[in-house]
């Protein structure tokens, strides 16, 4: 009996795990919680009860498991979901062929840039007039570590002027974190549909097939490719049980599916190389699923920051939203840190981030507004890189203002910056070192810092 075509853009029926909060945004439904084991179905009774792989699945579906961790990983880190789909994954492929990866690069990538080490900043990469999908519009800026060794990351800029049509992608090298900066993006995945706008992020774990569509015109986004351990919530330590990113604010899509025969193309990134295979139908044909391995979204504006209420500027680690563990306690493969709206109240304190050198390498972006440590020159859509042990900190205007302003409560508003920092050095790509709009004046932001030392008096010299 022919199946009704249910498109990814229409409301779906779903059955979330008992106790999970559900959220509806437009025509899209989400389930709330981080790391939960969810169950959801787009058709009644599509999910087996009491077992994962019955002899025969309802509706003539196929059962298929997608594992994001080794089978024997501890329960706390074991990730897998069961998918109940119209065709199994083996039917969503033919013989693969190698294709060009465009401007996508993968670590290790050591030969492309001839620039010496140094602090770097870029103006926004312009969104071109040519047709670019999420995949063809990816431009790698930095790489770190080794994708095959499953350690490190890559930082990309995504320039999107066209939706993917009858075209799909999955990344076997790592999970993708997409930080929307300009325009909205819709990700139709095997698990359901996610939409993000500037101020929101989407995380798509490795191996999950998706298609990216524009919602309201051209878009630009920052993209982190995480080769290492999956992003998870950081421990709060002495902060206790609340604040920072709360699990209830992470949203996972309810099941929806496409029963859509017709020619299509699937791109796969595998060990740094790009491959393609022809499809006979949409691979987004999962009618129901359950498990704890899935894509999700998060609104950065829901982050609950904590900070000093007496004196001194705390370490930026207190602004960590998600972390990718390295296996060494206290040393992340990647930390995803944000600098959101917040009150500044510390007394007799230089309130912006202090000058520092760091074992971590920091790739930073500005989503909107003004970053308090760089009020001049660092603009929305731009990026900066401060590699390990290279000094950096507030520019001259930020230093002068913060050193002289009255110590009154002050709220930073209308701002959202972020940072991906990794324990590994980040190497520039050819695109980042030659084609992206480098801010050649960046080092000048510290040239106005004056020598104030006077050994004859202990009083501050202003």
ZIRAUR-V777903 format. One record per backbone hydrogen bond with DSSP energy under -1.0 kcal/mol. NH is the residue of the N-H (numbers start at 0). CO is the residue of the C=O. Records with the same first field share a line. If there is no record, write none. Layout:
NH->CO / CO
//
This chain:
9->6
19->16
22->29
24->27
27->24
29->22
30->251
31->20
32->249
37->290
39->288
41->286
45->42
59->56
60->57
61->84
63->82
65->80
67->78
72->69
76->73
77->73
80->65
81->289
82->63
83->287
84->61
85->284
90->87
91->88
96->275
98->273
103->100
119->384
121->382
122->436
136->132
137->134
138->156
139->102
140->154
141->154
142->426
143->152
145->150
146->106
149->146
150->145
152->143
153->224
154->141
155->222
156->138
157->220
158->136
159->218
160->131
161->131
163->211
167->264
168->209
169->266
171->268
174->225
175->203
176->223
177->201
178->221
179->199
180->219
181->219
184->195
185->212
186->193
187->210
188->191
189->208
193->186
195->184
198->179
199->196
200->297
201->177
202->295
203->175
206->170
207->204
209->168
210->187
212->185
214->183
218->159
219->181
220->157
221->178
222->155
223->176
224->153
225->174
226->151
231->322
238->235
239->236
243->303
248->245
249->246
250->296
251->30
253->28
257->283
261->279
263->278
264->165
265->276
266->167
267->274
268->169
269->272
272->269
274->267
275->96
276->265
278->263
281->259
284->282
286->83
287->83
288->39
289->81
290->37
291->79
295->202
296->250
297->200
299->198
301->298
302->299
303->243
317->314
318->315
319->316
320->335
321->335
322->231
323->333
330->327
332->323
333->323
334->420
335->321
336->418
337->318
338->416
341->411
343->409
346->309
355->391
360->421
361->385
362->419
363->383
364->417
365->381
366->415
367->415
373->370
380->365
381->378
382->121
383->363
384->119
385->361
388->357
389->386
391->355
394->372
395->444
398->394
399->395
400->396
401->397
402->398
404->400
407->405
409->343
411->341
415->367
416->338
417->364
418->336
419->362
420->334
421->360
426->142
428->140
432->428
433->429
434->430
435->430
437->435
438->120
439->437
441->438
443->440
444->441
445->442
446->443
448->445
456->453
//
